[in-house]
Amino acid sequence: MLKRKCFKLNTDGSWMNLDNAGGGGVIRCAKGLWQEGFSINFNAMSAASSELLAIREGLLTARKRRIQFLDLETDADALTKMLKNPYSFKDHDQGNIIKNVASILDRYWNVTIFHAKRTVNLVDDRLATIGRTKVKKGEKEI
């Protein structure tokens, strides 16, 4: 029996206002070792949209690495529920971003979504703050 090679993605968003938002995340291997991290600065309408944009960036980063099995952890409990059933939220004010993230999740790979308490992983929180405060708009720092 082949053992699947699973990775974990932790993401977080950081939002103050439309022009002061960012996100960050870290991908770890099954042993918990850092594989890749990111901080990104973007415009976001709300804290929820900054969380979703950070999740999207993390998923795209994992796809580039050709990861097939991924555990996605976010501290945004409401978004966890939305992403598990995205079509129920098509009329939500974050509906377009939810639909975009759902289309990435629907690609040929296995992603399991979990809610994690904010205190579990402070690394992604710090990377999100770096993205919001230190990275130029539209750029990504790895």
Secondary structure, DSSP 8 states (H G I E B T S, - for coil): -----EEEEEEEEEEEETTEEEEEEEEE-TT--EEEEEEEEE--SSHHHHHHHHHHHHHHHHHHTT-SEEEEEES-HHHHHHHHSGGGGTTSTTHHHHHHHHHHHTSSSEEEEEE--TTT-HHHHHHHHHHHHTS-TT-EE-
